[in-house]
């Protein structure tokens, strides 16, 4: 068998590599494939991939960027709470289709490598909070909303069967059996919070929880931070 010729990169583009990586991520998660897997899928040697992307992390970032590019901004005229809810639900639904993308987004943001595709979201969010009257609390309010939302989305993503360190809800429920017999509080938590997540309507249950979480947060912010801003 002859080795693949690097000339096979003719016709290959960064966009094509990114599209292939996106498709593989949908099936295996962001950390479920290697550069070698990607090269095999594209029928090239791994060095050809590095011709376009210096590291695997660069390819992974491209995958995340492609997903972010599909997130449509809500109507700018919506009240700030409705605007946030709509954009966060859209972001949640998009990212949860690709395991590992949420954590990639969080890590990039925390390291200062903020994805450019999120700039419109960030700028509009700041404008919405400013117009709502948050005053000196604008950036704090935005950080609170985003941190809570991304934490909740990450927690849901960890329940994916593709997760390396999966949060197995069924195992957790079973492991609580002994404690549930001793504590009505534990039994209530198991039966009313965990068990519904395992049903056929688990996705809807999870999204309802997310909606309630974000709504409660924003309502609390309205009653405390807006009052402190003199609105």
Secondary structure, DSSP 8 states (H G I E B T S, - for coil): -----GGGGTT--HHHHHHHHHHHHHHH-TTS--HHHHHHHHTS-HHHHHHH-SSHHHHHHHHHHHHHTT-----TTS-HHHHHHHHHHHHHHHHTTSTTHHHHHHHHHHTT---GGGHHHHHHHHHHHHHHT-GGGHHHHHHHHHHHHHHHHHHHHTTSTT-TT---HHHHHHHTHHHHHH-HHHHHHIIIIIGGGGSTTHHHHHHHHHHHHHHHHHHHHHHHHHHHTT-
